[in-house]
């Protein structure tokens, strides 16, 4: 009888395992966005304080994220902006050649495109080392090199979200239009967000300011800065945001060290 029970369990497991493998990976940031705040004992908060990410502004729209496990991620990677060792993971958007490369260094093991060549939305949802990476697609405007057709390329850009060290880090990419409720629902909660503030090549300062205010991340990291007066951006997002201008190009952050008031951090050490 015992052998029959064990055989039945083994057979059930054989059918169950492939089913579980097909289930989508779970986003902690989405789960936290939809859940009520929970009380965390002080002892656990103190233990988690050691889990930090280091964020470095390399230039243009490229930030490097170094995780506690030693994973190095580069955003909107073209290869032109390099700081230290090669990244392990690169994300790209197809807006123009300063946001991607079709010939990345072959030593980079993970190359994630924010677009798809088959006309369907790119789908990124994978765990690499201690980081869960996912995307939310948006549309982009066509450029002179694109084929004639609609003014916009559907799902041609991706907002990438990186979940590491208990932090939810978003990179808005080469964003060209306002986000609707479905976009915000897919993004979920963000602790740190990287936003393009050029006001022209991506979207207007008014538009990106409204998105920044609605996301209300604890830390806002401007990118695609060009000659945009920072005062213009700060005036639009309002007094609820502090400004922290630093001469360094890097900083470290954990959940315990997030600012209590939403803060725009400017890294001038590029």
N, C-alpha and C positions, 0 to 999 in steps of 0.2 A: 504493500500500500504506500509506504514511504517513497519507494522508487517512482511510483506513478505520480505522486504529488510533485516530486522534484523535477520529473520530466515535463509535467504540465507547466511548472514555473519557468523552466528553461525555454520551452516553446513560446510561452507568452512574452518572455523577455526578448526573444529573437524578433518577434513582430513589433514590439514596442520600441526597441532601440532605433531603427531607421525613422520611425515616426517622430521621436524626440529630436533626432538630428535635423529634421526638416523644419522644426519650430524656429521662428525668428529670435534672434538674440534680444535680451531684455535691456532696455535703456533705463538706467537708474535716474537720469535727469528727468525723463518723462514721468517716471513713477513718483519722484519727489514733487514734481509740478502739480500732480493730480491728487496728492495725499495731504492730509492735515499735518501741520507741524508736529514733530515728535520731540519728546524730552529725552535728551541724551545725558546720562550721568557724567559728572565732572571727570571722573577717572578715565572714561572713554574719550572725552574731548582732549584731555592731556596726551593720551597715547596717540591720537590721530594727528597731533600737532607736528609730528616728525614727517608726515607725508606731504611733501611739497612738490610743486612743479617749478621749473625755472623757465621764464619766458624772455626771449631775446628778440629785439627788433632788428632784422637784417637790412630792411629797406623796402620801399615800394609797398607791396602787399604781403611780403614774406616775413613771417614770424617763425622762430624756432621754439618748440616746446620740448623741454627735457623732463621726463617723468621720473618718479622715484626708482623704477626698475632699470633706468638707464636708456629707455627708448627715446630716440630723437625724431621729432616730427617737424617738417617744414611745410608751411602753407603757401598756396599759389606759387609753386616752385618753378622757376625757369632756369635755375643754375647760375643766374647772374649775381645773386645775393647769397654769399656764403659766409658763415661764421663758424670757425673751428672745424670739427670733423664732419664728414658726410652724414646726412640724415638717414635714418632707417626707414622712414615713411615719408612720402611726399604726396601732397594733394595739389591738384591743378584745376584751373578753369580756362575755358577756351576763348575768352574775350579777345586777347591778342598776345603776342609772343612774350610779353613781360610777365605773363601769368601761367605759362606752361612751357614745356619743351617736349618734343616728340623723340628726343634723343637724350634721355637722362643717363647719368653715369650708371653703368651696368652693375656697379657694386651696391646700388640702392635696392634693397630687396622688395620693397612695397611701393608701387606707383599707383595712385588712386586718381582716376579722372573724374571730374565733376560733370561730365557729359557722356553721351553714348552716340556711337556712330550709326545705330540702326533706327534712329528716330524715336526711340523709347527713352523714358527717363532713366538716368543712371541710378543704380541702387548700390549704395555702400552701407554695409552693416556687418562689421567684423571686429573681433577682438584680436588685438596684436599686443602681446606681452601684457602689461598691466593697463592697457587703454582700450576702451570701446570707441570705435569711430563709425559715425553714421552721417548721412547727408539729407538735405531737404532741397529739392530742385526748384529753380526759378527760371524765368525767361531772360534772354539777353537780346539786345539790339544787333542787327546785322551790320557788318563792316564791309568796306569796299571789296574785299576779297571773297565775300560769301556769294553764293548763287543768288540770282534774282528770286524774288518771292515776297513773302510776308516781311514786314518791318522787324518782326521779332522772331527769334529762334526759340521755340518752345522747349523748356527744360534744358537750356544750353548752359546754365550756370548752376553751381551748387553752393549752398551754405553748408559748411562742414562743422560737425560738432564732435568734440573730443572729450571723453569722460575719463578722467584720471585723478588719482589722489582725492577722490570724493568731490572733485570740482567739475563743473560743466562749462566747457570753453567753446565758444562759437566764433566762427570766421565767416563773415557775410559774403566774401568773395567779391566779384565784380558786379555788384547788384545794380539793376537798371530800373526797377519799378517798386512801387509800394507793396507791402505784404498784406495779405488778407487774413481773416481769422484762421483759415485752414493752415496757412504757413506758421502762424504763431503756435497753433496747437501741435504741429509736428516738431517745432523747435523745442518747446517745453521751457523749463527753467534754465537760465544761463547765469553763471556767476561772473564770467569774464566774456566780453564780446569785442571782437575786432571789427571796426566799422570804417568804410571808405568815406573820407570827408573832402574829396576834391571838388564836389559841387557841380561838376560838368561831365566828365567822362563816364562816371557811374550814374548818379542821380543828384537831384538838387539838394542843397543843404537843408532846406525845409523838409524834404521827404525823408532824408536819412536821420534828421533830428527827431522826427515823429516816431520813427522805428526805434531809435535809441531810447527814447522816453518810455515807449511801451514795453520794451524788453526789460528795462530797469535792472540791468545787471549791476553787481556791486562794483565791477571794474570795467571801464570802457577804454579800449586801446585804439586810438585813431591810426589809420593807414591810408595809403593812396593820398598822401598829404599835399604834395606839390607846394604851391605857394598860398594855399588856403589860410587866411588869417584865423588862428585858433579862436580869437575873440568872437568871430562870426558864428562859429559852431557852438561855443559856450553860451552865447546870448540866446541861441535858438533852443537849446536843450533845457535852459532854465536854471534857477538857483538851487534846485534840489541836488545838483551835481557839484561836488568839489573838484578842484583841479590840483594835480600833483605833478609838477614838472621836474624831471630828473636829468642830471648830466650823464647818467649811466645809460647803457643800452640794454641792460638786463635787470630783472628782479625775480625774487622768489616769493611764492604765495602758497598758503595752505587754507583749508576751510576756516581754521581758527584765526588767521591773520587777514581775512577779507575785511575791507573797511566797513564800518557801520553805516556810513552814508555813501551813496553811489559816487564814485570818483573817476575822473578822467585822468589817466596816467600818460604823460608824454615822455617818451624816452628819446632824449636828444643826443645820445652817444653814438649815433650812426656815423 
